[in-house]
Amino acid sequence: MARIAIVGGGISGLCTALALSEHEVTVLEAGPRLGGKLHSEHVDGAVLEAAANGLLNAEPSVGRLVERLKLESQVILATEGERYVFFQGRMQAIPTSPPTLLTKGFLSLCGRLRLLTEPFRTCGPADEPIAEFTRRRLGNEVLQKLVTPMVTGIHAGDPEQLSMSACFPKLKKLEQEHGSLLAGLRKQASIESPGQLMSFQGGLSTLIEALHRELEHTVVLNAPCRELQKSGSRWQLNWGEASGTFDIVVLACGAEASSRLIEPLSPDVTRAFRDIPTAAVGVVAMVLPTENWTPPSGFGCLVPDLERSPPILGALFTSNIFPSHAPEGTAVMRIILGGTRDPQALNASDEALLTRAQAGLESLLGKLPPPTATRVHRYPKAIPQYTMGHLERVHSVRALEAQEHGLFFTGNHLDGVAVKDCIRSAEETANRVKQELSR
């Protein structure tokens, strides 16, 4: 059996370790618990997520993971509902298809006429910012009302800075192959489903706890790695007061930690990692009584840049999405703040963030009852930003893998920021490790 070290006990590292568990695996986690930002808290029967609200089941690797961990009976699927954007002082339902975008009054007449010209627009360069792609193909109104809030909801980032090919490669590919997004969507009616949002009865911590049980004897907590060195054909890792030599090392610890460990090996890749910025995000969860108040319907509401108030990125109506996560007579809401739009938001106190979140939610929904429970989570380096040049940075990382046998990289700073992307990328990384070991 090969000796394998996984540096990082977040979802990426744990899934990689599980896929390689036929070998002698050691998971080194710098902190006191596994799961990274994924964490669920149970408060008076409510499930409050600290970070991601759920994960999409679009990736086959997600289904394989759930089956491997025998969690099928605990899976819950999101209740479908309207998604809203806050515009001109009220929540407006987001159209779900090109035809409804043209007919439901979401866009102005000029915006709809501009959208109809999309099939005649020229193709752009191999890569460009999301904003440039959208303006060129769909018009500025679609960018402001639809795409910017969507990018905010996924990346908490700025579409003027983020790479279209890195963030939305499938849409960019439609343009390249069909010359038009609308034509491509028509010709590929069976294009991959976006999937359905899912969680577990006890929240996403259920997934982390199941992974921990499977890997219990391989995990070392409070083990920040200090140094990585080549030792002949193997690798030596130093963590805390301990060290070990391994055939394979997988760095699943994020861009900043990875850059420190590989600096002696590759200044170019170190620089590539350091060139990946992150967005700071705050998450405020609230449990609200519904005795004298009717919760909103729908999935949640995003706030575009052109709306200067409320000063939040958006809100998720969690108890609508996963009704079992809220006890009877209550509603669970999650408010997102900060992002690249408002990077200083997290400098405020918890009390100030809570006040701001509540005021923002009331701007969307009207006067609310006082919450019976609240939680404030802040992530100064929450979401990696795939800015222009990201694909070249990833290419340099993969080139280092090919050059330095036995060294691999995975995580949401490389191939997708969502939980499903981390699971898929971990499976792909494990397959590359297996190929290396079979040589």
N, C-alpha and C positions, 0 to 999 in steps of 0.2 A: 504493500500500500504506500502511496505517496503521502508525504507530510505536507499539508496545505494550511497556510495561514490566511484568514479573512480579516482584514483590518477594517473595522466598522460594523456595528451591530444594528444598523437600521434595516429597513425592509430589503434593500439591495443586498447587503451583506448576508442577512439571514437566508434569503432565498438562494443565493449562490452557495452558501454552506450546505443547505438541505440537498441541493442537486448534486453535491459532491460528497455526500455523507458516507459513501462506501469507502472513502479514504480516511486517513487520520487527519481530521480537520480541527483547527483551533480558531475560534472567533474571538478577536480582541476588541473589546468595546471600551472606549475612553471613559464613558460615564457610568453612573450607578444602575442604569436599567437599559433594556433593549428597546428597539423600535424607533429610535430617533425622535422625530417630531410626532409620530403617530402615537396617540395616547387617548384613551377614553376614561372618563370619570363618571361614576354613578352617584348622583345626588338626589336623594329622596325619590328614587325610582326613575329619574330622568337620566338619559345617556348624553353626556356633554363631551364632544370631540374637541381635542386641543388644537388640531390642525386640519387635515383633510376630513371632509364630511363622509366620504365613501370612496369607492373605486368603481370604474367602469369594467364591465365583464366582456368587453369587446375582444380582448387578447385571449387566444386559446390557452396561453400560459397561465392565465388567472384561473380558468376552470381546472387545469391540471393540478395547480397548487391546492385549490380547495379540495379536490378529490384525494390528493396525497395526504392531506391533513385530516381527512374525514370530517369536514366541516359542513357538508351539504345540508344537514338538517338545521343548521344555525344561520344559513344565508337568508337575508331579507332583501327584497327588491324594492326600489324606490317607487312610490306612487306617482304616476304621471300627472303633470299639471302644467299650467301656463308658466312661462318664464317672462319676466318683465324687465323693462328698462325705464328708468326715471327720466322723463323728458317733459319740459315745459310745466313743471310743478306737479306732475301726476305719474303714476305707474301706467305704462302702456305695454300691452302684450306683444312679445316678439313674434313675428311671423315665422312659421316653421318650414316654409318651402319657398322657392322662387315665385310660384304663382300667387301665394298669399302675400308675399312681399309686394307684389304689383297690385293687388286688389283690396287689401284690408285697410288702406289709408294710413299705414305706418309711415310711408314716405310721402313727401309732397309730390305734386304733379311733375315738377321739374326733376325730382329725384327718380320718379318712376320712368319718365322718358329717357333719362340718362342711363338707367339700368337696362332698358331695352336695346341700347346700342352696344351692350357688352360683347356679343358675338363678332362685332366688326372691329374691335380694338386690337391693336398690334400686340404681339408677345413681347415680354420684357427680357431683361438679362437673366443669366443663370441664377443670380440671387439679387435681392433688393430688399429694402425694408418693407415690412407688412403694410405700412401706410402708403408707400409709393405704389405697391402692387394693387391695393384696394382702390386708390384714387384713379389709377389708370384703367382698371377693368370695370369698376362698379360705381365710381363717383364719390365725391367728398361727403355727401349726405349719408351714404351707407357706411362710410368710414366712421363718421362722428356718432351716428345713432346706433350702429349695430356692431361693427368690428372693434372699435376702441373699447366699448364695455366688455365684449367677449374676451379680448386680450387681457383686459384688467382682471376679469374673473379667473382666467387660467394662469396667467403669468405675473399678475400685479405689475405689469411692465408697460413700456411706452412703444406703441407700434411704429413710431418714427425711428426707433433704434433697433428693434428686434428683426431678426432675419426671417424672411418668409420661408425660405427653403429649409431652415433648421426647425422652425416652429410648426409650420403647416406643410410638410413635404408632399402630402397627397393632393392638396389643392394646387400647389405649384406644378405637380406632375400632370394634372388635368390640363392646365394651360399649355404645357409643353407638348403633350400628346395630341390634343384636340384643338388647340388654338383658341379655346373658349371654355370658361367654366360651365356656362349653361349648356353648351353643346356636349361637353364631357359628362355632365351629370345626366343628361338625357340618354346618352349612349351607354353609360355605365350605371343603369338603374340598380344594378346589383352591387355597386361599389360598397366596400366594407361598411357594415352597420356601425354607427358610433357606439353601439352597445347600450346597456341599461345600467344605471347607477345601482350599486349594491352595497350592503354592509352586512353586519352580523347582529344577532340578538343582543349581544353585549357591547356592540360597537367594534371599531377596528382593533381595539386591544385584544379581542378574541383571536384575531389572526396572529398577532405578535405572541400571545401566550401559547398558542398551539405550536408555533415555530420554536419557541423556547423549550417546550416540553420535548420536542423531537431532537433538539440540539443541546439539551441540558448539560451533558457531560463535556461538551466542547467549548462552552462559553466561559470567557474570563472577563469579568466586569472591572471597572476602575483601572483599566490597563491602557493608558495613552501611549502610543508608540512614539519613541524618541528618535529612532535611527533605523535605516534600512541600508544594508551593505551587501554587495556581491561577495560570496565566499566560494570561490571555485565555480562549480556549476550550480551551486545552491545559493540560498539567500539567508542572511542573518538579520533577525529583527530584535531590537531592544525595546522593552516596555517596562515602565516602572523600574523595579530592581531586578527584573528577570530578562532573559533572552532565550532565543531558540533559533535553530537552523531548519529551513524548510525547502522542499523541492519547488513549491509554488507559493507565490504571494499574490493575493488579490486585494488591491486597494479599493475599498468601497466606502471610503471615509470622507468623501467630498473633495472639492477642488483645493481648498486652502490647506487642509491637512496633507493631501497628496503632494502638493507642491513642495512642502517642507521635506517630506521623506525622499523625494526623487531629485532634489536640487543637485546633489553631487553627481547623479547619473546623467541628467539631461537638462542643461539650462534652457533649451528651447521649449521643452514640454513644461518645465517649471513656469516659464513666462506665459505659455498658453493657458495654464491653469489660473495664473494670477490675472489674466486678462478676462476671466469670466466674472462679470459683476453679479451681485445679488440684490434682491429687493427686500427691504424690511417690511414685515407685515405684523399687524396686531389682530388677534381674534378675541372677540368678546362674546361669550355665551350667556344667555339669559333664560330663566324659567319664569314664565308669566302665568298668573291665574286667569282662567277664562270665564269665571262665574258671571262677571258683568261686562265682558268684552268678547267680541267675536273675532277670532284670528283670521288673517287673510287666506284666501285660497292660493294655490299655485306653489311653485318651486322656490322662487326667490326673485330678487330685484337687483339689477346692476345700475350703477350711477356713472354715466359717461363724463368725460373731462369737461365738456362744455357746460355742464351743470355745476356751478360753484357751490351749491348747497343742495343736499346735505353733505358735510365734509367726511363722507365714508366712501369706500369702494363699492359696497353693496351689502346685501343681507340675504341669508338663506333661511327659509321657513322650515326648519328641520323637522318639526312635528308633523308637517304635511308630507315631507319626503319620506320619512320613516316614522309612521304613527306610533309604533311600539317603543320608540325612544322617548316618549313623553307619557307620563301617567295621566289617567283621566282627570279632566278639569284643569289641565295645564297646556301651555304651548312652549316649545323650545325654539328660540331664535339665535342665530349666530351672525354677528356683524363683523365685517372685515374692514380694516383701516390701514392707512399707510401706503405701501407700494412705492414705485418710482414717482408717482404723482405727488406724494406727500411724505417724503423720507424722514422728516423731522417729527412725525406724529408720535413715534414711539419714545420720544424724549419726555413725554408727559407722564405723570404719575398714573397708577392704576385707577385711582378715583377719577382723574381727569379723563382717562380713556373711556371709562364706564359712562361718565356723564355725556361725553361726546357721542358714544355709540347709541345711547338711549335717545339723545336728541335727533340723531340721524335716522334712527328707526321710526321715531314719531313723525319725522318729515315725510316718510313714505306712507305710514299707516294711520296717522292721527294720534290722538291722546291715548296713552297706554297705562295700564295699572302698574303699580310698583312691582318689580320682579321679586320673587321669593328666594331666588338663588342666582348668583352670577359668578362667572369665572373670567379672568383676564389672562391671556397668553400673549407674550411678545416674542418675536423672532427677528432679531436684528439682521440675520442673514438667512432669510426664509427660502426664497425661490431663485435659483440660478437664472440669469438672463442670457438667452441665446441671441446676442447681438451680432451685427454683421461680422463675418469672419469666423463664426462659430464652427462651421463645417470644416474649415481648414484647421482649426484648433483640434477638433476631434480626430482628423486625419493624422496629425502629428502624434497624438496619443497612441493611435493604433500602430503607427510606424515604430514607436518605441516598443510596443508589445512584440512586434515581429523581430526587433533587434535584440531585445533583452529576454531571452527564453526563460519562461517561468514567472514573468511579471505581467499582471493583468489589471485592468481598471474597469470599474462599473459604478453607476450611481446616477442620480438625477441631474448632475451637472454635465452629462454627456449626451444621452440619447432620448430625452423625454422627461418632463418634470412631474408627470402624474404618477400615482401609485401603480397603475397598470403598466406604465412604461418601465418603472423600476423592476417589476416582476418579470416582464419580458426581457429586459436587458440583462438581468441576473441569469436567466435561463440561457441566453445566448453566450454570456461570459463563461458559464459552467461548461457549455459545449466546446468553446475554444480551449478551455483547460483540458478537457478530455481528449481533444485532438492532439494537444501538445504531449500529453502523457502516453498516447498510443504510438508515438513516433519511435 
